Amino acid sequence: MIDLSRIDYAHMDRPEILLFLFHPRGEYRGAEKPPNAVDVLIPVEENMVVGARFHGAERSAPNLLFFHGNGEIVADYDEMGPLYNRMGINFLAVDYRGYGRSTGSPTITAMMRDCHLIFEFTSKWLEDTGCTGPLIAMGRSLGSASALELASHHKDRMSGLIIESGFAYAGPLLRRLGINPDAMGFKEEKGFRNLEKIKTWDKPALIIHAEQDHIIPFSDGEALYRACPAPDKTLLKVRGANHNDILIRGFDDYMNAVKDLAKRAG
């Protein structure tokens, strides 16, 4: 287990950044979850939990650990879970603090520390429940930071990596969110360092990005793909899509690419 105290993004945990980077919302408690779904609460701190939802296919199936984008919650993926199950993939979506059924409030430091705790908990939980398939980390948009953090520290315990609509550079993203990184003395090397982290990943990798992404440009996806040293890597450009309609525009290609990655990772 790494020393979590060394993961410190206090220089970025400013109100003006957190206000734009996180948009937490709770889960509607009256909503019904899919019949095969199992809710899990993952302890990340004393009296602090992060919510997760597991959609199980088979115990020997690949396990997809999914970190969603900003403004989303795990319940938003209740339709995706069964679709992954029909492709022979176990799907475990996790929230951030303050999202869904999670407690607390989100910060960058908490998000980047919590992904390690989530990984450790998930690995043991899957083992205890008899899910013996390979583990694949997947991050969408904001979640790409969590997935790449895990990839850079736990490569030996992971079999695949999927980045969807991920960002390579934090500075330009902050500008697009209405934040002036220069005014706060921000340096790229002190940010998320997604580009540096993917340089450590040499196992099967899939980068999915919308051609016309209006929040994180396609060039970020290209940069991540180029930086990844994996001999087995794929870049899927979803033509005509933007950041929020990527599944609608390229559903079949998207799902087939994930399925193929899961097979190769196994």
Phi, psi and omega in degrees: 000132181283163178281103184294336181295341180278349176270102188221112178246034182302329180293342178253348181280057179259147181307321183291336176273312182300326181298325182267331187279328182241134174229074184290148173211150181279168177267136177293114188292341181274354183286142178270137177269161178304150187302327182267003184277145179235126178274139182228139173249121186257117179290130179238347180194167179300124181061030180223128181228155174243132182278149178214159177222126183254126175250109187264138175255281178227155182294333181268000184286156173300146181251119181259110178268113193246125175253116187278180181273174179296142178082355180256163173223166185299328181295338178294344183255020179294334176277330180288323182307305179298329178294318176296320179301319180292340176269004179081034180233130170281137187234118179240106179264137182236150179264185171245170178303136179086351181259144175060237180262009180284157176257173177082192180231143184282140168222164179294316179301315180297317180300316184284333174282318185297328182298328176291317178295321177297317180298313181296315180297314182298317180302315180288320181298318178295318178297316181295329180269004176082014179273101190260001183289168180295155181256129179238129177264136179225135178227133176253130174055244177304324181295346177297330180294319179291315181297319180287329173299316179293319181299326183279347182241337187233034185303322183293343182251006179239152183246346182200161181220131177233126177241120180243122181056037183277158180255142178268326186235134181278322183303306178300325178295317178299320179297318180292338177272001177093017181250138178264099183294331180294323181295335181257009177071027183290137175237136184304323181291349177254010179267214182287333179058039180304319182296320179291322183292323182289343178292346179268354188262117181237019176258177181311131183222145177228125176248121179244131181209143178283138181300322185244037180303122185267357179249311177236105188298155181303331179300332175293318177298319177297319180296318178296318180297313181296323184285337182287124183276003184299131175291334179253090180219150182225138172246115178257114175267120178268103188290138177077359184264154171246190188300326189253358178237025184298322179288323180293316184285326187228040189305307185297314180298318180301305185293321179295324179294319178295316179299316180296319178297317180299322178293317181292324180290335181285000000 
